[in-house]
């Protein structure tokens, strides 16, 4: 066994034992001896991430990128750090690396016309990309394009298509054989903030969806898609789910309970509610787009870039309030804070 291997094994043991200072020192020694030591860099990155030492994590990723500049994973990691910090100008171009990740399900459409690079166009086809929540979040750019005089067609999953009626775009449902008229260019929907130069100060309002008259009910969405890559972080323990389900007026928004098969049907249910409480899933984007008071529960680790850091509000959804874990795994205090906020609201 080489000296570097021995150092790495000692570092991982220290890490597992909770001796983070020693683990950090030893990971640094391994990297110093072998700058391309991928396992040591990955473990050190996780250590810094757990400690929320974002600046040091960013420096480590940038240093690693100098060694592996073509790595889509590293570019995406840097994008995640920058976007979470609100540095959109540098983050959006790097965010394009999402399409080259091994776990990506993105498939470019087989079209004869080119991908849009942001130049003036008269017509644009917007292609589906990433999860359903992402597509709701970025659908806000469809009215922006319409306002610029761009004839836009958006390809949407069947469950989302009904939401896009007021977006100013032609809607093509991605089901069976899809026929799309010819356009000057196409773009993934998640690339629109990049191509339109979005900053924290220029985020357009959400996709306009009817808010509804509201009522006393509280809609609950307490779990998301199990196969989501960050699902582990957003899973609520049984006691937390039970406490929230016992709130006055609480009703489930889970499709298996409501029978909804589309987001429009879920939106119709939300319209009659006064509040939505949810983990980070697509219903959060739906309720936020409706302007419905939406309380979003966020984990200590695995928090998505779009919710930024250390904020209890969201520039993407003005009606949203963020409830963050104060420590890893501490959903109890999140629920405590929600219960107290409910009591204060009803007082």
Phi, psi and omega in degrees: 000132181287164179297323179295319178296319179296318178298317182296316179298321178294322179296316181294326177294318178297320179298312181296329181278354180089006177272078190290326179296316179292319178299316179298317180299316183288321175300319178298323178293320178297314181294323178298324179282329182216092183302340180267013183291093188295316182297319179295319179295317178300314181294320178295322178298318179294323178298314180294322179296316179298328179272359180058038177265075191295319182296320179289324177295318178298317179299321179295317179295318180296319178297318180293324179295330176296330178278322183232070187293342181268001184288114177295324181297318180291320178298320180291322177299318178293320177302315181301317180294317183291316181294321178295337178267001179080009180269074189290324184301318179276330186285320185301314180300321179291333180296339177297341179296345180305328185287342183257004179291148179302329182273356184292138175257011183291135174229121179294141180291144180280082185241155180273347181258160193277165172287142182288135177246013176103356180289160177301133178222156177266337180213149187211134173258125182258119187264146179293149188198135177066205186278175182294321178298319177300318183291327174291317181301315186271356175295344177301340182277348179296313175297330177297313179298318178299320179294338177270004179082016180271123175286115190241138170242130178246131175267124188230145173298153181305324183289340182257338191306323182294343181280341193268011184300325181260019185271353180079020181232153169287137183250127174245126182277128181280079182210128181066215178283123183255125177245120182242129178300156179291139177232172178288328182201170176227161177206146169294145182298328182283354176268354183297318178298327176292308185294334180261007172067040184291134170241174177302330183273350184239019177296123180288162178296159180299164173310125184291111178236142180301134181280328182086171183281340178077178182183191184278350187289156178238114179276136182242132171231097194255006174202159179241196181293124184300332183273001177298137184299339180249019184298326181304322185285332186262004182288124178272139175291163185301320182293326178293317178297321181294318180296318180291322180294339180272000178297146179302129178078009184290134175224146179283142173252008179291132184305326180292341177265326184268336185084001181293138177245352178226162177290333176296321177294320176293321177299322178298324177289318181295327182302332182268005183254161178263343187201145172237130175244127190209153165281177184285090179215179188298332179296330175299317179292322179296307181296321178296322178293330178282352184075017180281137173309120187230121179254115186255127180265123186240144181279163176291313175252156177075018179283133184291151183302329189292344180266005177057202183231143171056029177244152173249013175228173181226126175292346178278332183220099184300337183270007187260143175236132185258131176245109187258144172299133176280347178202161182304126176079000186272078175279341182300314181288332174298312180293322175305313183294324178293315179299318178295321179293324177295315180297320178292323180294322184271353184291000000 
